[in-house]
Each structure stands twice: as C-alpha cells, then as structure tokens.
Amino acid sequence: MGEATSEPTLRVGVMGAGSIGCYVGGQLQRAGVDVTLVGRPRLGEELASYGLKIRGVAGEGDVPAEQLRFRTTPDDLADREVVLVAVKSAQTDDVGAALRRALRPDALVVSLQNGLRNATALASHLGEARVVPAIVGFNVVSLGAGVFHSGMSGPLVLERRDAPAFHRLVAAARATGLPLETPADIAPEQYTKLLVNLNNAVSALSGAPTRDLLLVEGYRRVVADLVAEGHRVIRAAGGRPARLRGVPVGWMPSILRMPTPLVRLVTRAQMKVDPKARSSMWEDLTKGRPTEVDFLNGEIVRLATEAHVEAPLNRRVVELIRQAEAAGAGSPRLSPEDLRRALE
C-alpha cells in the first residue's frame, strides 16, 4: 500500500491588511493556513517590530513577526488560491483591476468589505464565478503595537460556492473558532449588516464607543431613527433584510427606544460588546482617512433616490461626516443633544 498523502496547505492572501484583514488573516495563520498579507509599508514596519496580536471577545493569540509574510503589492499574491479583499470601498475598482492582472485565473476572491456593491465591483473585473460576497459580523480596531482588537461578537458570513477552494476556506475558517455561516444567498444578510452599520457614523460623530451607543439613551435614539429610516428605504427599494441574531431587524428601532435597563438585558443576551469596541468610521476620522460613509448611510440615500422616497436623516449624516473629514480634526465629539440638533 502507498503512503497516505495530506492535502497541501491552503494558500490565502489578504489584499488590504488593515484592521479586518490583519485580524482575519492572523486567525487563519494561527489555524495553519499559509497567509500573505498585502498592505501599506507603515503597517509592515509595525508588524515587523511587534508581530501580530489578536485580542478581544473572540479570544487571544499572537503570530510572531518572524512567521509573518507581509508584502506591499498585489503581484505578491500571484500564487494564492484564495484572496480576501479588505480594502476600503472607494478602492475596490482599482484593486479589482490590479488583482485581475496579478492572480492565477482560478483564484477565488472574497470581499470582506462593508456595503452592498463591492462584490459586484470586483466581479466586473474578475468574473462573477470567482468572487464570493462575505460579511464580517464583528468589529476590529487597530490599537497600535501590532494589536488588533475585536470588541463585538459576531459571525463571518460567506455566500456558499461549490468550489474546492471555497470548501477548503470554510474548513480553515472553522478551525479558527470564529462563528461561520454559509448562506446560499447573502443579500438579505447584507441588508441587515448595512442597517447595523448605520451606527458607525454616530460613533464617528460622537467619539463614543459602541457600548455607549447602546447604553446612552440620546445616542441610542439617534441610531434607532437612522435604522428605522434605513429599513423603510430598503423595503421601498425591494430589499428584504434577514433577521438579526434571530430577531426581525424591523424590531430593532423599537428595542433601541426601550428604557436603558431593558436594552442592557436584551443586548447582553444577543451579543458581547466590550468597552474598547469602536466603529471603523471613528478610526478613519481619528487617523485622518476618508471614511466609507458614502457606502453606508450614503447607500441608504442612493436606494431612497432609486425608490423615489426620502431619507433626510441619513442624508444629513453624510453631510456631517463629510464636514468632519474636511475639518481634519478627528471626531467632532458631539453630545447626544448636539447630535440631535445637528440632524434637525
């Protein structure tokens, strides 16, 4: 009898090694995957000095600097079987064109990005069969010194594909211990994630951590109003959001308008949120980077225009975030009262 041979190690690339890219890539490498990270030189220098350190509600673990493979161009992903795209939405078209030139023709490309349209944008360059829409149901912030902190529990969601590379990716993702879902149609989940992400702008404008958005009544009511408006717009546009952790997402505004002690009980049963949890939009404003507001609250405005309905609250939020970006001073740190007045 011949000797049994094991399957070769899965080769995964991460295009856009920021907070999400480093966290997911680090988790996969800890699970035995061969990972190449592609990102900005500054981050490469940070990881070379400190290694990659995963922290937060999903557990802790380190990848030493000498075990990391960090590169700076898409060409360095030429041998990868799967590439996870985690760049900001405004970069998607450019990255799609670059990956078309760089990747092997059978490489699977997974969009780990916010919003509704990034997988479609990638598919316009790479072909629909090669692109997997995905959702990261947890948040990650970079704390410096190689630390990537996930402050909120949630699943990694991958739209199901019948391809060997996809099945190997699923097996590797399950080995990380992260909750994983593989629906046949991810669109309902994307609508729900978009509604949840409408709170990102409230975090950015207030400077408040995610926990305060849930437990401070003034902020929570603003989030409730944005979500209620967003849900109405999505339904008018023909979208049907999925349930959120088993609860109809249309109930979310009513839950957020309940007294704080009841909200505390409900959210504690639904998810883990630690005090360090912050939105990516807050992080972008703090670091002087363009935000993704056009692909979150701005997406609601776009859908409203297509459906011939109004979305005044989300439209005003887009204006306020753009003003904060132009000012270049980070979060304006609006109190609940100031934020409500600014939205009137």
C-alpha positions as CSV (number, residue, x, y, z in Angstrom):
1,M,0.0,0.0,0.0
2,G,1.2,3.5,-0.8
3,E,1.7,6.1,1.9
4,A,-1.2,8.5,2.6
5,T,-0.6,12.0,1.5
6,S,-2.1,15.0,3.2
7,E,-3.7,17.9,1.3
8,P,-1.3,20.8,0.7
9,T,-1.6,23.8,3.0
10,L,-4.2,26.3,1.7
11,R,-2.5,29.5,0.4
12,V,-4.5,32.6,1.3
13,G,-3.7,36.2,0.5
14,V,-5.1,39.3,2.2
15,M,-5.4,42.4,0.0
16,G,-5.8,45.3,2.3
17,A,-4.1,44.3,5.5
18,G,-5.7,46.8,7.9
19,S,-7.8,46.0,11.0
20,I,-10.1,43.4,9.5
21,G,-7.5,42.0,7.1
22,C,-4.9,41.5,9.8
23,Y,-7.4,40.1,12.3
24,V,-8.9,37.5,9.9
25,G,-5.5,36.8,8.3
26,G,-3.9,36.3,11.7
27,Q,-6.7,34.0,12.8
28,L,-6.3,31.9,9.7
29,Q,-2.5,31.7,10.1
30,R,-2.9,30.6,13.7
31,A,-5.1,27.8,12.3
32,G,-2.4,26.5,10.0
33,V,-3.1,28.4,6.8
34,D,-0.2,29.8,4.6
35,V,-1.0,33.6,4.7
36,T,0.4,36.5,2.8
37,L,-0.6,40.0,3.9
38,V,-0.5,42.9,1.5
39,G,-0.8,46.4,2.9
40,R,0.9,49.7,3.5
41,P,4.6,49.8,4.3
42,R,3.9,51.6,7.6
43,L,1.9,48.7,8.9
44,G,4.5,46.2,7.6
45,E,7.1,48.0,9.8
46,E,4.8,47.9,12.8
47,L,4.2,44.1,12.4
48,A,8.0,43.5,11.9
49,S,8.6,45.2,15.2
50,Y,5.8,43.8,17.3
51,G,4.3,40.8,15.5
52,L,0.5,40.4,15.1
53,K,-1.5,40.3,18.3
54,I,-5.2,39.2,18.3
55,R,-7.2,40.4,21.2
56,G,-10.9,40.8,22.2
57,V,-14.1,38.9,22.8
58,A,-13.2,36.0,20.4
59,G,-10.1,35.1,22.3
60,E,-6.4,36.0,22.2
61,G,-3.4,34.8,20.2
62,D,-0.2,36.0,18.6
63,V,1.7,35.5,15.4
64,P,5.4,36.3,15.9
65,A,7.0,38.7,13.5
66,E,9.3,36.1,12.0
67,Q,6.3,34.0,11.0
68,L,4.5,36.8,9.1
69,R,4.8,37.3,5.4
70,F,4.0,40.9,4.7
71,R,4.2,42.5,1.2
72,T,3.1,45.7,-0.4
73,T,1.8,44.9,-4.0
74,P,-0.9,42.8,-5.5
75,D,1.7,41.0,-7.6
76,D,2.9,39.3,-4.3
77,L,-0.4,37.4,-4.3
78,A,0.2,35.6,-7.7
79,D,0.4,32.1,-6.1
80,R,-2.6,32.4,-3.8
81,E,-5.6,30.1,-4.1
82,V,-7.9,32.4,-2.2
83,V,-7.6,36.2,-1.7
84,L,-9.5,38.1,0.9
85,V,-10.2,41.7,-0.1
86,A,-10.4,44.1,2.9
87,V,-9.7,47.4,1.3
88,K,-12.0,50.4,1.8
89,S,-14.9,50.5,-0.6
90,A,-13.6,53.5,-2.6
91,Q,-10.5,51.4,-3.6
92,T,-12.5,48.4,-4.9
93,D,-12.4,49.1,-8.6
94,D,-8.7,49.8,-8.6
95,V,-8.0,46.7,-6.6
96,G,-10.2,44.6,-8.8
97,A,-8.2,45.7,-11.9
98,A,-4.9,45.0,-10.2
99,L,-6.0,41.5,-9.0
100,R,-7.2,40.6,-12.5
101,R,-3.6,41.2,-13.7
102,A,-1.9,39.6,-10.7
103,L,-3.8,36.5,-9.8
104,R,-3.9,33.0,-11.2
105,P,-7.0,32.5,-13.3
106,D,-8.7,30.0,-10.8
107,A,-8.0,32.1,-7.6
108,L,-11.1,32.7,-5.5
109,V,-11.6,36.3,-4.3
110,V,-13.6,37.0,-1.2
111,S,-15.0,40.5,-0.4
112,L,-14.8,41.2,3.3
113,Q,-16.0,44.7,2.8
114,N,-18.9,46.9,4.1
115,G,-21.8,47.9,1.9
116,L,-23.8,46.2,-0.8
117,R,-21.9,46.6,-4.0
118,N,-18.2,45.7,-3.5
119,A,-18.5,42.1,-4.6
120,T,-20.3,43.2,-7.8
121,A,-17.5,45.8,-8.4
122,L,-14.8,43.0,-8.0
123,A,-16.8,40.7,-10.3
124,S,-16.8,43.3,-13.1
125,H,-13.1,42.8,-13.3
126,L,-12.7,39.1,-12.2
127,G,-15.9,37.4,-13.3
128,E,-18.9,36.6,-11.1
129,A,-17.9,32.9,-10.6
130,R,-14.6,33.9,-8.9
131,V,-16.0,36.4,-6.4
132,V,-17.5,35.5,-3.0
133,P,-19.6,38.1,-1.2
134,A,-18.9,38.0,2.6
135,I,-19.8,39.8,5.8
136,V,-17.7,40.4,8.8
137,G,-20.2,40.4,11.7
138,F,-17.7,41.7,14.3
139,N,-15.7,44.9,14.5
140,V,-12.0,45.2,14.8
141,V,-9.9,48.2,15.7
142,S,-6.1,48.7,15.5
143,L,-4.7,49.7,18.8
144,G,-1.1,50.0,17.7
145,A,2.0,47.9,18.5
146,G,0.6,45.1,16.4
147,V,-2.6,44.7,18.4
148,F,-5.9,44.1,16.6
149,H,-8.9,44.1,19.0
150,S,-12.3,42.7,18.2
151,G,-14.7,44.3,20.7
152,M,-18.0,42.7,19.5
153,S,-19.0,39.2,18.9
154,G,-20.5,38.1,15.5
155,P,-20.1,35.6,12.7
156,L,-18.1,35.5,9.5
157,V,-20.6,35.0,6.7
158,L,-19.6,33.6,3.3
159,E,-22.0,33.1,0.4
160,R,-21.9,29.5,-0.5
161,R,-19.9,28.3,-3.5
162,D,-19.4,24.8,-4.9
163,A,-15.7,25.1,-5.5
164,P,-12.8,23.2,-3.9
165,A,-11.0,26.4,-2.8
166,F,-14.2,27.5,-1.1
167,H,-14.7,24.3,0.8
168,R,-11.0,24.4,2.0
169,L,-11.5,28.0,3.1
170,V,-14.6,27.1,5.1
171,A,-12.7,24.3,6.8
172,A,-9.9,26.7,7.6
173,A,-12.3,29.3,8.9
174,R,-14.0,26.8,11.1
175,A,-10.6,25.8,12.6
176,T,-10.1,29.4,13.8
177,G,-13.1,29.1,16.1
178,L,-14.8,32.1,14.7
179,P,-18.6,31.6,14.2
180,L,-19.2,30.9,10.5
181,E,-22.3,31.0,8.3
182,T,-22.6,30.0,4.6
183,P,-26.0,31.0,3.2
184,A,-26.9,30.3,-0.4
185,D,-27.9,34.0,-0.9
186,I,-26.2,36.6,1.2
187,A,-28.2,39.6,0.0
188,P,-30.7,39.6,3.0
189,E,-27.7,39.4,5.4
190,Q,-26.1,42.3,3.6
191,Y,-29.1,44.5,4.0
192,T,-29.2,43.7,7.7
193,K,-25.5,44.4,8.1
194,L,-26.0,47.7,6.3
195,L,-28.7,48.7,8.8
196,V,-26.4,47.7,11.7
197,N,-23.6,49.7,10.2
198,L,-25.6,52.9,10.2
199,N,-24.5,53.3,13.8
200,N,-20.9,53.8,12.6
201,A,-21.4,57.4,11.7
202,V,-23.0,58.1,15.2
203,S,-19.8,56.6,16.7
204,A,-17.6,58.8,14.5
205,L,-19.5,62.0,15.1
206,S,-19.8,61.4,18.9
207,G,-16.4,59.7,19.6
208,A,-18.4,57.3,21.8
209,P,-17.5,53.6,22.0
210,T,-20.1,51.1,20.7
211,R,-21.2,50.3,24.2
212,D,-22.3,53.9,24.7
213,L,-24.3,53.9,21.5
214,L,-26.4,51.1,23.1
215,L,-26.5,52.3,26.7
216,V,-26.7,56.2,26.4
217,E,-30.3,56.9,25.6
218,G,-29.6,60.0,23.5
219,Y,-27.2,58.2,21.2
220,R,-29.4,55.1,21.1
221,R,-32.4,57.0,19.9
222,V,-30.5,58.6,17.1
223,V,-29.3,55.1,16.0
224,A,-33.0,53.9,16.2
225,D,-34.2,56.7,14.0
226,L,-31.4,56.1,11.4
227,V,-32.2,52.4,11.3
228,A,-35.9,52.9,11.1
229,E,-35.4,55.2,8.1
230,G,-33.0,52.8,6.5
231,H,-35.3,49.9,7.0
232,R,-38.2,51.8,5.4
233,V,-36.0,52.7,2.4
234,I,-34.6,49.2,1.9
235,R,-38.2,47.8,1.9
236,A,-39.3,50.5,-0.6
237,A,-36.4,49.5,-2.8
238,G,-37.5,45.9,-2.8
239,G,-34.9,44.6,-0.3
240,R,-35.8,42.1,2.4
241,P,-33.4,42.2,5.3
242,A,-32.6,39.0,7.2
243,R,-33.2,38.5,10.9
244,L,-30.6,39.9,13.3
245,R,-29.5,37.2,15.7
246,G,-32.9,35.6,15.3
247,V,-34.9,38.8,15.7
248,P,-36.6,40.6,12.8
249,V,-34.4,43.6,12.1
250,G,-37.5,45.8,11.7
251,W,-37.9,45.4,15.5
252,M,-34.5,47.0,16.2
253,P,-35.7,50.6,16.4
254,S,-38.4,49.7,18.9
255,I,-35.9,47.7,21.0
256,L,-33.4,50.6,21.0
257,R,-36.2,53.0,22.2
258,M,-36.9,50.9,25.3
259,P,-35.6,52.1,28.7
260,T,-31.9,51.5,29.2
261,P,-32.1,48.7,31.7
262,L,-34.2,46.7,29.2
263,V,-31.9,47.4,26.4
264,R,-29.0,46.3,28.6
265,L,-30.7,42.9,29.2
266,V,-31.6,42.4,25.5
267,T,-28.2,43.3,24.1
268,R,-26.4,41.2,26.7
269,A,-28.4,38.2,25.6
270,Q,-27.7,38.9,21.9
271,M,-24.0,39.8,21.7
272,K,-20.8,40.6,23.6
273,V,-19.6,44.2,23.4
274,D,-16.6,45.3,25.3
275,P,-15.6,48.9,26.3
276,K,-12.9,49.0,23.5
277,A,-15.3,48.4,20.7
278,R,-15.3,51.3,18.2
279,S,-16.5,51.7,14.6
280,S,-14.2,51.7,11.6
281,M,-15.6,55.1,10.7
282,W,-14.4,56.6,14.0
283,E,-11.0,55.1,13.4
284,D,-10.8,56.6,9.9
285,L,-11.8,60.0,11.2
286,T,-9.3,59.8,14.0
287,K,-6.5,58.9,11.6
288,G,-7.4,61.5,9.0
289,R,-8.5,58.9,6.4
290,P,-11.6,59.2,4.1
291,T,-14.5,57.3,5.6
292,E,-16.9,54.8,4.0
293,V,-20.0,57.0,4.7
294,D,-21.0,57.0,1.1
295,F,-21.2,53.2,1.1
296,L,-23.2,53.1,4.4
297,N,-25.5,56.0,5.2
298,G,-24.9,57.1,1.6
299,E,-26.1,53.8,0.3
300,I,-29.4,54.4,2.1
301,V,-29.6,57.8,0.3
302,R,-28.9,56.1,-3.0
303,L,-31.5,53.5,-2.5
304,A,-34.0,56.2,-1.5
305,T,-33.4,58.1,-4.7
306,E,-33.9,54.9,-6.8
307,A,-37.1,54.1,-4.9
308,H,-38.4,57.7,-5.1
309,V,-38.6,58.1,-1.3
310,E,-36.8,60.4,1.2
311,A,-34.0,59.7,3.6
312,P,-33.4,63.0,5.3
313,L,-31.6,61.7,8.5
314,N,-29.1,59.6,6.6
315,R,-28.6,62.3,4.1
316,R,-27.8,64.8,6.9
317,V,-25.4,62.2,8.5
318,V,-23.5,62.0,5.2
319,E,-23.1,65.8,5.2
320,L,-21.9,65.9,8.8
321,I,-19.3,63.2,8.2
322,R,-18.0,65.0,5.1
323,Q,-17.7,68.2,7.1
324,A,-15.7,66.3,9.8
325,E,-13.5,64.8,7.1
326,A,-12.8,68.3,5.6
327,A,-12.0,69.7,9.0
328,G,-9.4,67.1,9.6
329,A,-9.6,67.2,13.3
330,G,-11.0,63.8,14.0
331,S,-14.3,63.2,15.7
332,P,-16.3,66.4,16.5
333,R,-17.3,64.6,19.7
334,L,-20.9,65.7,19.6
335,S,-23.0,65.1,22.7
336,P,-26.4,63.4,22.3
337,E,-28.1,66.8,22.4
338,D,-25.7,68.4,19.9
339,L,-26.0,65.5,17.6
340,R,-29.8,65.6,17.6
341,R,-29.7,69.4,16.9
342,A,-27.3,68.8,14.1
343,L,-29.7,66.4,12.5
344,E,-32.6,68.7,12.6
